[in-house]
């Protein structure tokens, strides 16, 4: 994927291409009602504007629901989104087309429900908070019911305003085809998450992002050498600016409570507790601006060595520059999060005072070459096999949210070399499609948050973003679609991944020695995944039909934390589970009218599907799969 799609596609890329209007008249409207008063509307219309020359289309989507986790205020798990897309396709001649797409979306809903799974009030911050801030009404009580929360939901938001356009001009010339693709997007997001299951503001995170990006790509493609060479070459430019404000709050009010304590209130070792006030002020405010500029040139060729054997050669070179400016402030004490002074990162400036806070700048550029070599062989008309070796990379990055000057750091790009063999096949007169692949991914210079010795701390330790590890992922995938009898379609897939760290170095804070953490498990990487589904269609009178559908998906146990020293490490290692869905669809002739009933998560499987823990905060919050839900929909199309 790295040659055609560039940076940050080392895990693969999904290319979504919307259909350009052709001048044919089309229309459809679908309405859905479901659990939690879910109301969904989808509308689409395509139409000619000037016969054989200019065509347009419009699509609109609306989602509304009440949510499934009861809270003080609006429930969480709700839906509130309105989106639309418009197409104009100008076709003045056979040799030129101009296709413009404009889209917009507005979302005003709560974040996905979180649950306080465990709270250890003996840990450092909750002990001080409950002792000096809320002694008569202590915090916090884990959720007794995962579908109810005591959070004041005014602080939980997942809002989005997005607008974008894509303009593609295509010239079909004698020797090649030329495409110009211009893209622009502007997004404003507000995401606030309150995870303490309590009206108090003990543990919350908020982020506001204003993001704009512009891209321009020129693609040249054609056939050569008696059509044996299929080639694509391109030039790509990309720029973006992201302005982000973040608020991280742990134990709000603790600074104010500790700073007024008299000197005689001490720790067991005699240290006056008021001296801890500033160091325990975790009302953190960050104001960041990051600018990225990227240039790339690439080619991708497929050469037919014989009628059945094809060779792929491809490469992409990317130049990228990033600049970051970060302002930091502790809101309660009105002091800087990172103190003015020199940093260990050569690409970052010294930290400077600014008002009651501080500011620093980082600037770095990188160049990466990403090649690909592959072979495809048609064993028969129904069986093709392939092998490939390719490289991709994850962009270099800065630590944009440090909690100390020594944590300001820069990480170089992360490199992936991927080896893959696979096949695609059809059997039994095309009643069975069977595809499979095995792969081996070798990651170098992986970016991790690790402990490192800090020169600015006189050899002390800092938690920084660094190229700390290497790892491998070996795996296999198998998928099939079968039509064993007329009307019956069965499909499924099986995935396996064996992920291991080869190197993962971090300094142990207790000993100061470099530790090899390569025996840690991979996060968010289930070893096995499996899906199986079936559909049976009954043909009825007058061209009508009735379809019965069912599917199942299994995900193996997964680690949502790889810190084996964390108190709740095992809690964030849930067992594997299976979810089941089903549906029934009645359709009139040519699918003009469709009435459908669908059920999601039929067995009401409620399992952890994400989580976060910090021992010192005493809090472990998780998310669960959504409950069983039902939907009925009616669709009409021309």
C-alpha positions in Angstrom: 0.0 0.0 0.0 2.9 2.3 0.6 3.7 2.9 -3.0 0.3 4.1 -4.2 -1.1 5.6 -0.9 2.0 6.7 0.9 2.7 7.4 4.5 0.7 5.8 7.4 -0.7 2.9 5.4 1.6 0.3 6.8 -1.5 -1.6 8.1 -3.2 -1.4 4.7 -5.5 1.1 3.2 -9.2 1.1 2.4 -10.0 3.2 -0.7 -13.6 4.4 -0.8 -14.7 5.6 -4.3 -18.2 7.0 -4.6 -20.0 6.5 -7.9 -20.1 9.4 -10.3 -23.5 10.2 -11.8 -23.8 9.2 -15.5 -27.0 11.0 -16.5 -29.3 8.1 -15.7 -32.3 9.0 -13.4 -32.2 7.1 -10.1 -33.7 7.7 -6.7 -34.1 5.8 -3.4 -35.4 6.6 0.1 -35.0 4.4 3.2 -36.5 5.0 6.7 -35.4 3.0 9.8 -36.8 2.8 13.3 -35.2 0.8 16.1 -34.2 0.3 19.7 -33.6 3.4 21.9 -35.9 5.4 19.5 -33.4 5.1 16.7 -34.6 6.9 13.6 -32.5 6.7 10.4 -33.2 8.3 7.0 -31.2 7.7 3.8 -32.0 9.5 0.5 -30.4 9.4 -2.9 -31.2 11.0 -6.2 -29.2 11.1 -9.5 -30.4 13.1 -12.5 -29.4 14.6 -15.8 -28.8 18.4 -15.9 -27.7 18.7 -19.6 -28.3 15.5 -21.6 -25.2 13.5 -22.2 -23.0 16.4 -20.9 -23.7 17.3 -17.2 -25.1 15.0 -14.5 -25.6 15.4 -10.8 -26.6 13.5 -7.7 -27.5 14.2 -4.1 -27.4 11.9 -1.0 -28.5 12.7 2.5 -28.1 10.7 5.7 -29.6 11.3 9.2 -29.2 9.3 12.4 -31.0 10.0 15.7 -31.4 7.9 18.8 -31.7 8.3 22.6 -28.7 6.2 23.7 -28.4 3.1 25.8 -26.5 4.2 28.9 -28.7 6.2 31.4 -27.0 9.3 32.8 -27.8 12.5 34.5 -28.6 14.6 31.5 -28.6 13.1 28.0 -28.0 9.3 27.8 -24.8 8.0 26.3 -24.5 5.8 23.2 -26.9 8.1 21.3 -26.8 9.1 17.7 -27.2 12.6 16.3 -25.7 13.1 12.9 -26.7 14.8 9.6 -24.6 14.4 6.5 -24.8 15.0 2.8 -22.9 14.7 -0.4 -23.4 16.3 -3.8 -21.8 15.3 -7.2 -21.5 17.1 -10.5 -20.0 15.2 -13.4 -19.2 17.2 -16.6 -18.6 15.1 -19.7 -18.2 17.6 -22.6 -16.3 15.0 -24.7 -15.1 11.4 -24.8 -11.6 12.7 -24.0 -12.3 14.9 -20.9 -14.4 14.6 -17.8 -14.6 16.8 -14.7 -16.1 15.4 -11.5 -16.7 17.5 -8.4 -17.7 16.1 -5.0 -18.7 18.3 -2.0 -19.7 16.7 1.3 -20.6 18.0 4.7 -21.5 16.5 8.1 -22.7 17.7 11.5 -22.6 15.5 14.6 -23.9 16.5 18.0 -23.8 13.4 20.3 -22.2 11.9 23.4 -19.0 9.9 23.3 -19.3 6.1 23.3 -20.3 5.0 26.9 -17.5 4.4 29.3 -17.7 2.4 32.6 -15.6 2.9 35.7 -14.7 -0.8 36.2 -12.5 -0.4 39.2 -11.4 2.4 41.6 -8.6 1.9 44.2 -9.0 4.7 46.7 -5.7 3.7 48.4 -3.7 5.0 45.5 -1.8 8.3 45.7 -4.2 10.7 44.0 -7.6 9.3 45.2 -6.3 9.1 48.8 -5.3 12.8 48.8 -8.5 13.8 46.9 -10.8 12.0 49.3 -8.9 13.1 52.4 -8.6 16.8 51.6 -11.2 17.6 48.9 -14.2 15.4 49.4 -13.9 13.9 52.9 -17.6 13.8 53.5 -18.6 12.6 50.0 -15.8 10.4 48.7 -15.1 9.5 45.1 -15.6 7.3 43.2 -17.9 4.2 43.0 -17.5 1.8 40.1 -20.6 1.2 37.9 -22.9 -1.4 39.5 -24.8 -1.5 36.1 -22.9 -1.0 32.9 -26.0 0.7 31.4 -26.2 3.3 34.1 -23.7 6.0 35.1 -23.6 8.9 37.7 -21.6 11.0 35.3 -22.9 14.6 34.7 -23.2 14.2 31.0 -22.7 17.9 30.2 -19.0 17.1 30.1 -19.3 14.2 27.6 -19.4 15.2 23.9 -18.5 13.9 20.5 -19.2 16.8 18.2 -18.0 17.2 14.6 -18.4 19.7 11.8 -16.8 18.6 8.6 -16.7 19.9 5.0 -14.7 18.6 2.1 -14.4 18.6 -1.6 -12.7 16.5 -4.2 -12.3 17.7 -7.8 -11.0 15.2 -10.4 -10.2 16.2 -13.9 -9.4 13.4 -16.4 -7.9 13.8 -19.9 -7.7 10.7 -22.1 -4.7 11.5 -24.4 -3.3 9.5 -27.2 -0.3 8.0 -25.3 -1.6 8.1 -21.7 -4.4 9.2 -19.3 -3.8 12.2 -17.1 -5.8 12.9 -13.9 -5.6 15.9 -11.6 -7.1 15.3 -8.1 -7.6 18.3 -5.9 -8.7 17.8 -2.3 -9.7 20.0 0.6 -11.1 19.3 4.0 -12.0 21.3 7.1 -12.9 19.6 10.4 -13.8 21.0 13.8 -14.2 18.4 16.5 -15.0 18.5 20.3 -14.4 15.4 22.3 -14.9 15.3 26.0 -14.8 12.2 28.1 -15.8 11.9 31.8 -14.8 8.4 33.1 -15.2 8.6 36.9 -18.9 7.6 37.2 -19.4 10.5 39.6 -20.8 14.1 39.4 -17.4 15.3 40.7 -14.8 16.2 38.1 -12.2 13.7 39.3 -11.0 12.2 36.0 -11.9 13.8 32.6 -10.2 14.5 29.3 -11.3 17.1 26.7 -10.0 17.9 23.2 -11.0 20.5 20.6 -9.4 20.3 17.2 -9.6 22.6 14.2 -8.0 20.8 11.3 -7.6 21.8 7.6 -5.8 20.0 4.8 -5.2 20.4 1.1 -3.8 18.0 -1.4 -3.0 18.0 -5.1 -2.1 14.9 -7.1 -1.3 14.3 -10.7 -1.6 10.8 -12.0 -0.3 9.6 -15.3 -1.3 6.1 -16.5 -1.3 4.0 -19.7 -0.2 0.9 -21.6 3.1 0.4 -23.4 5.2 -2.3 -25.1 2.3 -3.8 -27.0 0.0 -3.5 -23.9 2.3 -5.7 -21.9 3.2 -2.9 -19.6 0.5 -1.4 -17.4 1.9 1.7 -15.7 0.9 4.4 -13.3 3.1 7.3 -12.1 2.2 10.3 -9.9 3.2 13.4 -8.1 1.6 14.3 -4.8 1.5 17.3 -2.5 -0.1 17.5 0.9 -0.3 20.2 3.6 -2.3 20.3 6.8 -2.6 22.4 9.9 -4.1 21.2 13.1 -4.9 23.5 16.1 -5.6 21.4 19.2 -6.6 22.4 22.7 -6.5 19.7 25.3 -7.6 19.6 29.0 -6.6 16.7 31.2 -8.1 16.8 34.7 -7.2 14.4 37.6 -8.5 15.3 41.1 -9.7 18.8 40.4 -9.6 20.9 43.5 -6.6 19.1 45.0 -4.2 21.9 44.4 -6.5 24.5 46.1 -7.0 22.1 49.1 -3.3 21.2 49.7 -1.9 24.7 49.1 -3.7 26.2 52.1 -2.8 23.4 54.6 -0.7 24.5 57.6 2.9 23.3 57.8 2.2 21.0 60.7 0.0 18.7 58.4 2.7 16.3 57.2 3.4 13.0 55.6 4.6 10.2 57.8 8.2 11.2 56.9 7.5 14.7 58.2 7.2 16.5 54.9 4.6 19.2 55.0 1.8 18.2 52.6 1.3 21.8 51.3 4.6 21.3 49.5 3.0 18.7 47.2 0.3 21.2 46.0 2.0 22.2 42.7 3.3 18.7 41.8 -0.2 17.2 42.3 -1.8 19.9 40.1 -3.1 17.8 37.2 -5.4 20.4 35.7 -3.4 20.4 32.5 -4.0 22.7 29.6 -2.3 22.3 26.2 -2.6 24.5 23.2 -0.9 23.0 20.1 -0.5 23.8 16.5 1.1 21.4 14.1 1.8 22.0 10.4 2.8 19.2 8.0 4.0 19.6 4.4 4.6 16.5 2.3 5.8 15.8 -1.2 5.9 12.5 -3.0 6.7 10.9 -6.4 5.8 7.4 -7.3 5.4 4.8 -10.0 3.6 1.4 -10.1 4.1 -0.9 -13.1 2.8 -4.4 -14.0 4.6 -6.1 -16.8 3.3 -9.3 -18.4 6.3 -11.6 -18.8 4.0 -14.2 -20.4 0.3 -14.5 -20.8 0.1 -16.0 -17.3 3.0 -14.4 -15.4 3.1 -10.7 -14.4 5.9 -8.8 -12.6 5.1 -5.8 -10.4 7.7 -3.1 -9.7 6.8 0.0 -7.8 8.4 2.7 -5.6 7.5 5.9 -3.8 9.7 8.6 -2.4 8.3 10.9 0.3 9.7 14.1 1.8 7.9 15.4 4.9 8.4 18.3 7.2 6.6 18.8 10.5 6.5 21.8 12.8 4.9 21.9 16.3 4.3 24.7 18.7 3.0 23.8 22.2 1.8 26.1 25.0 1.4 24.5 28.4 -0.3 25.6 31.7 -1.5 24.1 34.9 -4.8 25.8 35.3 -5.2 25.6 39.1 -1.8 26.8 40.1 -1.3 29.0 37.0 2.2 27.6 36.5 3.8 26.0 33.4 3.5 22.2 32.9 6.9 22.1 31.4 9.4 24.5 33.1 11.5 26.8 31.0 14.9 25.4 30.1 16.8 23.3 27.6 15.4 20.1 26.1 17.0 16.8 25.2 15.5 16.8 21.7 17.8 18.4 19.1 14.8 19.2 16.8 13.0 21.2 19.6 13.8 24.6 21.0 14.4 25.4 24.6 11.2 25.9 26.6 10.4 29.6 27.0 8.1 31.4 29.5 4.9 32.8 28.1 2.5 34.5 30.6 1.9 32.1 33.4 2.7 29.1 31.2 5.4 28.0 28.8 5.9 27.4 25.1 8.3 25.4 22.9 8.7 24.6 19.2 9.8 21.5 17.3 10.7 21.2 13.6 12.0 18.1 11.7 12.0 16.7 8.2 12.3 13.2 7.0 12.7 11.4 3.6 11.6 7.8 3.0 11.9 5.4 0.1 9.1 2.7 -0.2 9.6 0.0 -2.8 7.5 -3.0 -3.9 8.3 -6.1 -5.9 5.7 -8.7 -6.7 4.8 -11.7 -9.0 1.4 -12.9 -10.1 0.8 -16.2 -11.8 -2.4 -17.5 -13.4 -2.2 -21.3 -12.9 -5.6 -21.5 -14.7 -8.5 -19.3 -15.6 -9.9 -19.9 -12.1 -6.7 -19.9 -9.9 -4.2 -17.1 -9.4 -1.3 -17.0 -7.0 0.9 -14.1 -6.0 3.9 -13.2 -3.9 5.2 -9.7 -2.9 7.7 -7.8 -0.8 6.9 -4.2 0.0 7.8 -1.4 2.4 5.8 1.4 4.1 6.3 3.8 6.9 4.6 5.6 9.8 5.4 9.3 9.9 7.8 10.7 12.4 6.2 12.4 15.4 6.7 14.6 18.4 5.6 14.2 22.0 3.0 17.0 22.0 1.6 16.4 25.5 4.6 16.2 27.9 4.2 16.6 31.6 7.8 17.7 32.1 10.5 19.5 30.1 12.6 16.3 29.9 9.6 14.5 28.1 9.8 16.7 25.0 11.0 14.3 22.3 11.1 13.4 18.6 10.6 9.9 17.1 11.8 9.1 13.6 9.6 7.2 11.1 8.6 3.6 11.8 9.5 1.2 9.0 7.5 -1.9 7.9 8.8 -4.5 5.5 5.9 -6.9 4.5 6.3 -10.3 2.8 3.1 -11.9 1.5 2.0 -15.0 -0.5 -1.5 -15.6 -1.4 -4.0 -17.0 -3.9 -7.4 -16.2 -5.4 -9.6 -18.9 -6.8 -13.0 -20.0 -8.1 -14.3 -23.6 -8.1 -17.3 -25.7 -9.0 -18.5 -23.6 -11.9 -18.0 -20.4 -9.8 -20.2 -21.7 -7.0 -17.2 -21.4 -4.6 -14.8 -18.5 -4.3 -11.8 -19.2 -2.1 -9.0 -16.7 -1.3 -6.1 -17.0 1.1 -2.9 -15.4 2.2 0.0 -15.8 4.6 2.2 -12.8 5.6 5.2 -11.8 7.6 5.5 -8.2 8.7 8.8 -6.9 10.1 8.6 -3.6 11.9 11.7 -1.5 12.6 12.1 1.6 14.8 8.7 1.3 16.3 7.4 4.3 18.1 6.6 3.8 21.8 6.3 5.8 25.0 9.2 4.6 27.1 11.6 5.7 29.9 14.9 7.2 28.9 17.8 8.8 30.7 17.5 12.6 30.5 20.5 15.0 30.2 18.3 17.9 31.3 17.5 16.0 34.5 21.2 15.2 35.2 20.8 11.6 34.2 17.3 11.2 35.7 14.5 9.5 33.8 11.8 10.9 31.5 8.9 9.3 29.8 9.3 10.1 26.1 8.2 9.0 22.6 11.1 7.1 21.1 12.0 4.5 18.4 12.3 1.9 21.1 11.4 -1.4 19.5 11.3 -3.9 16.6 8.6 -6.5 16.2 7.2 -9.1 13.8 3.7 -10.2 12.9 3.2 -13.5 11.1 -0.3 -14.5 10.1 -2.7 -16.0 7.7 -6.1 -15.1 6.3 -8.7 -17.3 4.5 -12.1 -16.2 3.0 -14.8 -17.9 1.0 -18.2 -17.4 -0.6 -20.2 -20.5 -1.6 -23.4 -21.0 -3.4 -24.2 -24.7 -2.6 -27.7 -24.6 -3.9 -29.8 -22.0 -5.7 -30.9 -19.3 -3.3 -28.4 -20.2 -0.6 -25.2 -18.1 -0.1 -22.7 -19.0 2.6 -19.6 -16.8 3.4 -16.9 -16.6 6.0 -13.4 -15.8 6.9 -10.6 -16.8 9.3 -7.7 -14.7 10.5 -4.6 -15.6 12.6 -1.9 -13.3 13.9 1.2 -14.2 15.9 2.7 -10.9 17.0 6.0 -10.7 19.0 8.4 -7.9 20.0 11.9 -8.6 19.0 13.2 -5.6 20.9 11.5 -3.2 23.3 14.0 -1.3 25.5 13.0 1.0 28.3 14.7 2.2 31.5 13.4 0.8 34.8 12.6 3.8 37.0 13.4 1.8 40.2 16.9 0.6 39.1 17.9 3.0 36.3 18.9 0.0 34.2 17.8 -0.6 30.6 15.2 -3.4 30.5 14.2 -5.6 27.6 10.3 -5.6 27.6 10.1 -7.7 24.4 8.1 -10.4 26.3 5.2 -7.9 26.7 2.0 -8.8 24.7 0.8 -6.7 21.8 -2.2 -4.4 22.4 -5.4 -4.6 20.4 -4.2 -7.7 18.5 -6.4 -10.8 18.8 -4.7 -14.0 17.8 -7.8 -15.4 16.1 -10.8 -13.8 14.4 -13.6 -15.6 12.6 -16.8 -14.7 10.8 -19.5 -16.9 9.2 -22.7 -15.9 7.6 -25.5 -17.2 5.3 -28.4 -15.9 3.3 -31.3 -17.9 1.8 -33.6 -16.3 -0.8 -37.1 -17.6 -1.4 -38.5 -16.6 -4.8 -42.1 -15.6 -4.5 -44.9 -14.8 -7.0 -44.7 -11.7 -9.3 -40.9 -11.4 -8.9 -41.0 -10.8 -5.1 -38.5 -12.4 -2.8 -37.9 -13.2 0.9 -34.3 -13.3 2.2 -33.3 -14.8 5.6 -29.8 -13.6 6.9 -27.6 -14.6 9.8 -24.0 -14.0 10.7 -21.6 -14.5 13.5 -18.2 -12.9 14.4 -15.7 -14.2 16.9 -12.8 -12.2 18.3 -10.1 -13.9 20.4 -8.9 -12.5 23.8 -7.1 -9.2 23.5 -4.9 -7.0 25.6 -6.0 -3.4 26.0 -2.9 -2.7 28.1 0.5 -4.3 27.7 1.8 -3.0 31.1 2.1 -6.2 33.0 2.9 -4.3 36.2 -0.4 -2.4 36.2 -2.8 -3.5 39.0 -5.7 -4.0 36.5 -3.6 -5.6 33.7 -5.7 -8.8 33.7 -9.0 -6.8 33.9 -7.9 -5.3 30.6 -7.3 -8.7 29.1 -10.9 -9.9 28.4 -11.8 -13.3 27.0 -12.8 -13.8 23.4 -16.4 -13.7 22.5 -18.9 -14.1 19.6 -21.6 -11.8 18.5 -24.6 -12.9 16.4 -26.8 -10.9 14.0 -29.9 -11.8 11.9 -32.3 -10.3 9.5 -35.2 -10.9 7.2 -35.9 -8.9 4.1 -39.1 -8.9 1.9 -38.7 -7.3 -1.5 -41.1 -6.7 -4.4 -40.0 -7.2 -8.1 -36.7 -5.6 -9.0 -36.3 -4.6 -5.3 -38.6 -1.7 -5.9 -39.9 -1.9 -2.3 -38.0 -3.5 0.6 -39.2 -4.2 4.1 -36.5 -5.5 6.5 -36.2 -6.5 10.1 -32.7 -6.8 11.6 -31.3 -7.8 15.0 -27.8 -6.9 16.3 -26.0 -8.8 19.1 -28.8 -11.3 19.4 -27.5 -13.0 22.5 -26.9 -9.6 24.2 -23.2 -10.3 24.6 -21.7 -7.6 26.8 -17.9 -7.7 26.7 -15.1 -5.2 27.3 -14.0 -3.8 23.9 -11.6 -1.1 25.1 -10.0 0.3 28.3 -7.5 2.5 30.1 -5.8 2.4 33.4 -3.3 4.4 35.5 -2.4 3.0 38.9 -1.6 6.4 40.5 -5.0 7.7 39.5 -6.7 4.6 40.9 -9.1 4.5 38.0 -9.7 1.9 35.4 -12.4 2.8 32.8 -13.6 0.5 30.0 -16.1 0.4 27.3 -18.5 -2.5 26.6 -20.2 -3.8 23.4 -23.6 -2.3 22.8 -26.7 -4.3 24.0 -29.0 -6.3 21.8 -30.9 -4.0 19.4 -33.7 -4.4 16.8 -34.4 -2.3 13.7 -37.2 -2.2 11.1 -36.7 -0.4 7.8 -38.7 0.4 4.7 -37.0 1.3 1.4 -38.2 2.4 -2.0 -36.1 2.8 -5.1 -36.8 3.6 -8.8 
